[in-house]
Amino acid sequence: MESTDGFFNEYGGKYVAEVLRRPLDELEKAFSFYMKDADFLEELRIIQRDYIGRETPLYFAPTATKLLGGAQIYIKLEGLANTGAHKINNAIGQCVLAKKMGKTRIIAETGAGQHGLATAAACAKLGLECIVYMGEIDVRRQQPNVAAMELYGAKVCAVTSGSRTLKDAVNEAMRDWAANFENTHYVLGSALGPAPFPDIVREFQSVIGNEVKRQCEERGIKIGAMVACVGGGSNSIGFFNPFIDQKEPRLIGAEAGGIGLGIGENACRMTGDAAREGIMQGYKSCFLLDEDGQALPTRSISAGLDYCGIGPQLAALGKSGRIEFTAILDEEALNAVRFFAKNEGILFALESAHAGAAAMKIAREIPCDQAVIINMSGRGDKDVFITSPVFRPEEWNRFLHAEIERLECNKDIHDAKIMTK
Ligand SMILES: *Cc1c(COP(=O)(O)O)cnc(C)c1O
């Protein structure tokens, strides 16, 4: 489903300062041209196959199916994509497009660092200069991703304005783009922001849903329900896209229920009481806002779902009833991580575990000759700093202290070496 003039019913649009009109219009034209260009599509297909590692498997989960006692459980293993999550689909798509448009410089915003990491990898692969804007607070708490981005050759710019987090990184990226669009493309990370970004991100992520559709047809799988986690909405809209215009299957979006229903305790834009319609960062959608229209604080154990806005198409599809939304608590997501690791040997990212948990809840509502397909948007290696303190607090604490000791000890040796030189 394409937007109409950038709108999905009443949501979406292009609410930006005049200076951003030109780059957005130019992008829109280039995108609609190249999505019909055979050379572009072939180049993208080869990179998806050889660099990203597509297609990703659709895995039948036998033990989970037996234990949950209802639908057949299938897992789309997006976490096997190079760099560990679905975000590379969009980053590669936009970077190849940018190159075709003659851009040599790429900028991106990142919160937890996953989108920045995917964009940095895509730029390294394609030989593009890469600058990632990241709130200063996020830079400090997401060091493993910052280190990876720098390894890929990206420059990470710490943003010191406002709350020094994702929102401010987006503003900084927009400012840079407005000043430098002649040679620069802004790779936006989710299916939101001003038009045409929601359409672009959905199309590049639809490779997930298109593969699922083909894989199910080839294997004669009847889909009862599809479940995905929803941060900004890119993995879910790409996963759902080929099925949106049909009445079936059930499409279920799992939001971050955090620690409860109170303000500041979750990131529920569709299921909670604090959700309001509003316009922020260039688009109209549902947001967690206070009385004055200011963004409310959000909370989730998964950094990727911890955001106050949701893509306009998902908001529209939620309102029309085509997509059901459900809130999953931190606790339930952690249980799902343990459940699929132990029973299937698959380690879900905390974000994706929200989808896993939602599937666990509805498996019995679906007949046993039908499938529930979970989109595992990413794998959980990246979450060891979050999950270990919960699952094994004392051992983890001892490990970290030992690591600091090791570091300081090595520093002595290093310093001694320098002094003897
Ligand atoms: C970023 C991220 C998400 C959330 O983003 P969407 O745009 O909603 O897909 C979900 N899962 C993983 C693994 C992520 O890195």
The ligand as an ORCA input file, in Angstrom:
! r2SCAN-3c Opt
* xyz 0 1
  C      15.715     -1.194     15.675
  C      15.187     -2.532     15.937
  C      13.793     -2.763     16.069
  C      12.769     -1.671     16.063
  O      12.698     -0.908     14.902
  P      11.533     -1.056     13.846
  O      11.747      0.087     12.932
  O      10.227     -0.997     14.580
  O      11.705     -2.368     13.174
  C      13.364     -4.055     16.241
  N      14.242     -5.088     16.305
  C      15.571     -4.907     16.194
  C      16.466     -6.082     16.273
  C      16.087     -3.625     16.004
  O      17.416     -3.452     15.904
*
